[in-house]
Every structure is written in structure tokens, then in C-alpha cells.
Amino acid sequence: MASSSAIFASKFLSVLVASTVFVQITIAADPDILSDFIVPPNVTNADGSFFTFSGLRSLVNAQQPQTFQISKVGMNEFPALNGQSVSYAVLQFPGGTANPPHTHPRAAELLFLVDGFLQVGFVDSNNKLYFQTLETGDIFVFPKGLVHFQYNVAGQKTAVAISAFGSANAGTVSLPNTLFSTGIDDTILANSFKTDTTTIQALKKGLSPQP
């Protein structure tokens, strides 16, 4: 009988191959380039290794994380993506963990749920919530620039998803961190959220790195 790690590795690798198809229907936000690809100045002899990224090998057969974990593969991690309008992220959700509300200003996101269950949703520009519970094998699209989230509803089972983006550098704006960890005055936040500065300070403290 195959081990759970072997099953995960098989699913992980098969989805990486299959999800290349999904990228074709995401919305490209990057400008067109006037060459086949872009080679950084520090690369003098581009060969097959330049177009290969092996940074996700560490996820295969690895122990499951204890907290939400995202492994990004954008142009910063994989320079060959520069100008190609594509990038990836592998998301791992232990039971009861969430990817907090955030946006990607430069790309739509196409999420493929490899294993487990996820509650996902986004809010449009009219403040309407679109909400769905995903099962293994489901795909969900988050439109470009809209606030969205993912949450693992399972108590024990880890959920694993792969997201494709229509940009080599989609960008991420985390609402909790942007609002409460960037130095916006407590009085402004308290006024905006119709609360008091004590509550705002408690929220900021909760987002501070723990010693």
C-alpha cells in the first residue's frame, strides 16, 4: 500500500503538469516583450537549467507544516518567468488555518485544490461576496485585484492547493498587515472601523511577530 507521502508526491507532480493548461486562461497583466525571453545581465550562457526551477522539490515527502505556508514561484524566485506573464504558488493549509483576506494587484488567480477541503471567496467592487466550499479536484478563479481569502474547514486534514497567476509578479497586499502593521495612526483606524484605539492596539499586537 502506497504511503501518504508517496501519494502526495504523485498528486503534487501530476498537478504541476496539468495546471500549465490553466495558466493560458488567466488574465495577463505583464507588458509584451520584444524577444522570446529575457535573460538577466548576470547570466552569460542560458541553457536548459535557466528555464528549470527545482525549489519545490523540498515539498515532496516533507512533513506537513503546522501553520499556513505558501511557496511562491514568481520572477524573483525564478528569473526565467520575467516577461512570460505566468507564476505559481503552492499553498498548504493545516486544519483550521487560513490565508487571510488579500489582493493581487497585477493578476487573476486560478486555484486548483490538490487535496482536502477549502472555503474560498472574494468580494467584488459592489461589496458582494462570492463564496464556495471546494473539494479535492475543484478549481476556483479569483478575479484580478479583488479581495479574497481561503480557509481550511477540516479539523485535522491538511489541504494543499496550487495557484496559477497571469503575471510573473502578481504582488500580494495583505489586508491585516497593510492596515495594522504599517504605522497608520490608531485614531484613524479607530475612526474608520467605528471602534476605539484600545481595540486597534490589540489587533496590532496580535499581528506582531511573537518572540
N, C-alpha and C positions, 0 to 999 in steps of 0.2 A: 504494500500500500504506500503511495507516494506521501512524503512528509509535507506538512503545511508550508514549509519554506520552499520546497520544490514546486508546489502548486502555485505559490505566489510568484516565484521566478518565471514560471511558464506564462502566467497571466500577464505579468508585467511586460515581458518581452513581446508577446503577441500584440498587446495593445499599443505599444510604441510603434510597431509596424503598421497596424491598421489605422491608427489615428492620423497618419500622414494624409489620408484622404480627407479628413475633417478640416484640415487647415485650409484646403482650397476654397471652402465656402465661408471662411471668416472674412471680416471686413479689413482690408489692408489700409493701414494708416501711414505707412512709410512712403517717402517720395521714390519715384522710379529712379533707377541708376542707369548710367550710360555704358555699363560694361556687364559682363556675365556675373562677376562677383567682385568684392572689394577685399584686397589683401592689405593688412596693416603695414606701415613702413618698416617695422622691425622684422617682418617675415620676408626673407630673401629668396626662398625656394619653396613655394607652396606645392604640396603633394597631397596624396590621399589622407594623410594624417591631419592636415589642416582642416579638412571637412569632416573629421570624426571627433565626436565628444564621448568620452568614456566616464565622465564624472558621476553618472548614475549607477555605475556598477556596484558602488558601495551599498545601494539599497537592496540589491539581490541577496537573499539569505541573511539579511541583517535582522537584528532584534527589533521588535515593534517599539516605536517611540512611546514615551509616557505623556507627552504633550503634543499639541498640534505642530506639525512640521511641514514646511514647504521647501522643495528643492527646485530652484529656478534654473532654467536653461535659456538665457537671453544672450544678447550680443556681448554683454560684459563677461559672461562665463564662457561663451562660445563665439569668438570673433568672426567665424565664417558666416554667422547669421546676419551680419551687417549688410543692409540693402536687400535682404531676402523677404522681409515682411512676415516672418514666422518666428515663433518661440514656444517654449514648453514650460510646464511646471508640474511636478509630481506632488500631490497633497496627501498627507497621511493624518487621519483623524482618530485618535484613540476614543473609546466610548465617552460620550458626553462632552466632547470638545468642539470648538467652533473656530471658523475663520471669520473674524469679526467684520461688521459692515465696512466696505471699502469700495473704491472705484479704480478702474484702469483708464486713464485719460486718453490713451492713444490706440486702444484696440478693443474689439469684442473678445469675449472668452467663450470657448466651446469646451464644456466639461464632460468627460467620459468617466462614469463610475465603474471602476475595475472590480471592486469588491465592497460589500457592505450596504449600508443604507445612509442616505443623507437627506436632510431637509434643506432646501435651497430656495432662494427667492431674490427678486430685485424690485426696486421702486422706480416707476417711470417719472417723467417730468411733470405729470399731473398728480403725483403722490399716490398712485395706485400700486398696490402690492401684488406681484405675481409670485405665487408660492406653490411649491411642489415637493412631494416626498419621492426621492429617487431610489430605485432598486438596482442591483448589480446589472450592468449592461445598458443602463439608460444614459441618454445624452441630454444636456441642458445648455442653452445658449444664454449668456448674459450680454445684453446689448452694450455697445461702446459707451463708456463714460457714466453709466448708471450705477447707483449704489446697490450693492448686492452682498450676499452672505452665504455661508454653508455651515451646517450643524449636523454632527453625528448623533442621531437619536438613539443608537444602541447603547446599552449599559456597559457591555464588556467588549464587543467585537469592534476591531479597528476597521475603519473604512479607508479605502485607497482610491484616489481619483487622479486622472491625468487631464490637464487643461492645455489647450492649444490657443495661441493668440495670433491675431492678424497684424502683429508688429514685432520687430526684433527687439524692441524696448518698450513694452506696453506701459510700464510705470504702474505703481501702486500707491494710492492715497488712502491710508487707514484712518477712518473717521475718529475712533477713540484717541489714537495718538496725535492726529492733527489738531483735534480740539483741545485735548487736555495735557499734552506733553510738549507743546511748542511755545509756551510762555504767554499765551493770551491771558489778559488780565482777568482775575477771578470775578471782579464786578461785572465785566462784560459778559462772561459766560453765565453768571447767575441771572443776569437780566434776560439773556437770550433764552435760557431754559426755565424761566419763571420759578427759580428756586433761590437758595441763599448761598453765600460764599463758603459756609461750613460744608455743605454738600459737595460743592465743586472741589474743595480741597481734599475731601475724602476720595472723590473719583480720581483726582490726580495722584494721590498717594497709592491707590490701588494699581495704577498703571506704572508706577516707578519700579525699576529693577529691584528685585529682592536680594539682600546680602547673602 
